[in-house]
Amino acid sequence: MAGRGDDSLGDKHYDADILLAYALDQLPPDQAAQVGAHVATCPACKAIVSEAQHLTWQIDRALHESLDSAQPSPNLRFEPISHAWHQPPRRVTYPYRLKRLTSGFVILPLLVLLALAITLLVSFEDSFARHNLQLTRHYSGPPALVAVALDGSIAIVRLHGAQTGIVREIRHAGNPHNLSFSPNGRWLAFRRGGTLHLVETRAEGLHVKLDLRESAAWAWSPDGAALAYTDGRGQLLRFDLASQTQTLLVPAVDGAWGAPVWSPDGTQIAYAVPHGIWRVDPATGYSVELARNPTPDSALLAPAAWLDPDTLLLAWDARNGEQTSRAALYHVDISARQAVSIDAELLARGGAIAWPIGADGHALAVRGDRLVALDLVSDAARPVPEQLRYPLAAEWAPGGQWLATVLSEKRDGTGLILYAPDEARIVPVPLPEGAIEKSVTWAGPEHLFVLRQPEDGDTLELWLVSIAGKHKPQRILANVPAPDTSSAGRQWHDAIATLAVNS
Amino acid sequence: MDEVAVIRRAQAGDERAARELFEIHQLRTYRLALGLLGDPADAEEVAQDALTYALLNIYRYNPELSSFSTWLHTITVSRARDKRRRKILPSVPLAQWLGVGNQIRDHAPGPEADALRREAERGLLLALNQLSPKLREAIVLRFYADCTYKEMGEIMGCSLNTARSRLRLAIQKLRANLGDETVRWPVAETIR
């Protein structure tokens, strides 16, 4: 018999815990049947069970009699929750944080002094970095925003003729990752550790912080009014910037990961899960599977670009990309819900696509041993001249007529090359000697921002180039601290972000 | 009503769904807190605190791990413990509360049986107030909240076996505190 304890006659009995559990109907069915059979024939155990049932019934009844009629006062109400419901998560000011941190401590004055000392020390470092930042006073290019990571802070610079200047400085930003402006230029996003920061690009604007994990990734909606992000825990959420509220679109159990991709009209979001790609309607939360991984054991599809909301979504094999630096490219047939392989591979670097796909469907890809310029809408492919073999950076101009590339690590100002695939034309854009070109972005259809690293290697410079030759290349910013790109995951976009704006 | 759907809506940011959940759970949360603490004002504060935390953090709730009630009970028990730590509670508040106008509902057929039962219940509630907070939690969770041993363990932050032992110990202490009270309970109410 499963039990312990002896009575005066030497018979075995169940212990008190088991008998109480039996009296309260808390035993598994098999064990309850065993105990019940014993209790039926054992007067000692039967007496214990009866007493337990009697006492517990009395307790049960007494508690329910007293509590079931209790009513709270009208002070117990939903309104305080309603008030807090619309507050953004963790949107707190530093004074409030300090107050929360120090409340209840006896050594409050000491802590305040310590905080002040640290703040002054860090502020001094920030000011030092900002003080050294060189900004042109005669900017002649299109209106633009630039975000620059300094030592411990971020400066947001507005480039607009004579009004050029720093519009906002975000202090205590640590080592930010992935600086990116919203398409409308109203917000700057960056990640610091496990927190996504959303900062308005105007003085004294809002600063919102969202809890994430370091593997989180995000994408701005086409109109810049919202941000979709995977939080690193498997959830996909939409954060509305106007109302400062977030909506859970995909629960953690679905395992959403990586950067989501918005459809061009902003009505759908494509996202990756472990077995393929899905899309969700951010207005209703309705999700539909789009494609499964073509080879479940070796491929891991992730959305790459969405060119047409009804027909053309592109995906790449992120697992392949991580392993080999060349990643298979797929066309996702939205109506047939399947991924169709494209005869070309993308170059992957650091778990992301190295050469972004242009908004008009142009892509630089590898077919066999050759570099090709693909038009993913018309399926046309043009071999790229040998001269442009494997550029360090490449970005398509709006409209796809030009591809701006950075080619080599030379200091002679010959690293920037423009390529027009339709005309098979290559145009070198000479820059002053003494710096290495690192990356390039378009500022409207006629201008380029070029990130260059001078000989000292510790700083970066931002240059403006007019491809129409309207003016000479102009150095806009200098003495920007260079990120340590040798450390894991650090890229040039961790140091600087640019965006051409309307005004 | 499909509570799972309401929870999903609240997790998606729907304030009306959050209000529905508040309406569904406010009374039970308040009464659980009252059972744990014995003081109506403290119970109200703890209930408001627990419901506020639960609803504002509902995105943290994972239906695969526990029922919403268990999750809310866990928060309520935790907040009641905090409240108890901040304030040394009077030793017999529930009995006092019962004695100052909160009437026990009358289900008994006759006045003599009713008087006997009420006396027994009052003795039992007095004995309940003499239990340690953890043993009291075990009693209230099992007999008021109808929790299983497994749920009691989850809510109290201990193993199923510890929950079972705590309940047995609580009943033993209640029995010891009641002394001869048990033998005076009406025979007619013995469970069959």
Interface residues (C-beta under 8 A of the other chain):
Chain A: A16 D17 L20 A21 L24 Q26 A52 Q53 H54 L55 T56 W57 Q58 I59 D60 R61 A62 L63 H64 E65 S66 L67 D68 S69 A70 Q71 P72 S73 N75 L76 R77 F78 P80 I81 S82 A84 W85 H86 T245 Q246 T247 L248 L249 P251 A252 V253 G285
Chain B: Q11 A12 G13 E15 A18 R19 F22 E23 Q26 L27 Y30 R31 L34 G35 P40 A43 E44 A47 Q48 L51 T52 L55 L56 Y59 N62 E64 L94 L98 N102 Q103 I104 R105 A120 E121 L124 L125 L128 I139 V140 R142 F143 Y144 T148 Y149 R164 S165 L167 R168 I171 Q172 L174 R175 T182 W185 E189 T190 I191
